[in-house]
Amino acid sequence: MPDVSSDEWTIGRLIEWTRVFFERGGVAQPRLEAEILLAHVLGAERIDLYLRYEDPVAEDERSAFRELVRRRAGGEPTRYLVGTCEFLSLAFKVTPDCLIPRPETEMLVEEVLRRNGATPAPLLEGGEMESSGPLTAIDLCTGCGCVAVSLAVRLPDCRVTATDISPAVLEVARINAQAHGVGTRVTFLEGDLYDALDAADAEPADFLVANPPYVTEAEWNGLPREIREHEPHDALVAGPDGTEVIERILKGARAYLKPTATLLVEIGAGQGARAAEAASTVRGLLDVRILRDYAGLDRILVAQREPER
């Protein structure tokens, strides 16, 4: 930032200077990211910045903001710099141990809500499942807990069991569950996919959801620098084909689905046909379909467990 007197550095001018700086540096959504960083430094909401546009920013706050701008320009993701990320209008703590939640993953929660009759309008075509007793869900590869916690928040009668292989990630997820008041209804288990459920003698659920790694090794090499250098490789990359973890989830799903219960797995944009073929070969999984996101890309594999005979 150029040298000017302190009274010239208003909130509005800081945002505009940083927007131009980020734009020249190739940062996506430069104004949004400038606002997020400045709001964080000022301890304010983004909307507050517009109400205080002409307010001067103190030197110590400018110094802290300058450091965050420097780090963001160097490739560090904004969400790690501020330590939070929004998911379905809820704020979630995130650390470099966690994958940063993506908007596409919100479809997992939205589809569960729709099938459970919790949303007034359907997101996509499909049936509504019948369920008796308290609703239950299992969330594999929970990460920061955004899916598990969102389900518990939106479905007050729902109990969720969430698993992840990383103890550091699970600690973040527990913090998020407590922060949103659902810590008593979300159980976190450490282990690789179904291993954690097996060890805990977990019961089958009404919904089994997962946002597993599905990036190929080749795709990883082409991802933006800020992802490759800062987000956890193992939370994104599944292997040479990208569907390795998806296929493991499919093969073990029947044991943890109640009769007629629903499986929903996030997949890569070009993985629909392969994932659907893999699901169709699994005994006990019926009505396999691929849901597309708002960009028209393959996003969610859905299947139901066969009814009891």
Phi, psi and omega in degrees: 000137181292159179282118174218166179292153187300327183287349178274341181271082175275169177303314181298319182290323177298317180297314183293318179298317182290324177302312180296317180299314179294319181299316178294332180272002177081018178285129178292145179049059188300320181291316179302315183291325176297317181293319180298315181294317182291320178299322178297314181296322183275354183066037185235168170275156181302321182298330180296331182298324181288331179282341183241028189306324184266002180289137175288154179249128184295158184300316181295325178289321177296322179296315179295320179295317180303319180293319178293321178297318179299314181293321178295318178296334178278000174113351180289133180296139180303321184295328175286325181295322181265345175080009179218158176215142178272137178216118183051044177067013175249144179270129180238134173293136174225147176229170177298350173286339187254148167291137176287124180302139178255151178302327181300328182291340177302335179300327178302311181291316181300322181288323175298314180300316181297315181291338178266005178075023184265357177238144185288333183233139181291142176282314181216168180292149178154173184262163177256129184279152175264139182215144176239145180082181179301140180286141178229148179217151174240133180239109178272148180058053191292334181061230180287000178087013187299320180287310182300313182292319179298320177297315181295323179291315185281338181238089188298341179263008186266137172248133187239137170249123185239137182236152172202153182278345185258120177295327179295320179293318180297326178296320176296317181298320178298319178299318180294321178297316179295319182299329181260011173074022181238020183300332180276349182249000176239121178256127181254131182235135179268128177161169182274105179051243186284347179303319181294322179290319178300314183295331182265003184052044182293148180272154173300154186238168176287329178225138172239115183239154180202140169240080186276170170299135177215014176274141176277161177301321180294320179294324180304318182295339180259002180286158179304151182304321184295333176281309184299324186268348187229330181270151185294121181306314186289342177279348182247318189265126181264330183151194183300325184265337182088343183254008185301314182286322176304314182295324176295320178297316180299315184296328182260001190293322187305321184294339183243021173242131171295160174305132183070005179290166189246135174254132176226122183231126175289139181228169177286161187300331181250019187256004186304308184296316181292318180294319179296320178296317179297320181293324183292343179267356182272124181297131177095354177258127183235170173051050181286132178211163177243125176264141179257150179278186185290347175269002180081016182260147174307132183219320184229127169269129180238138174210160176239146174284146179301152176288164178293144180264000000 
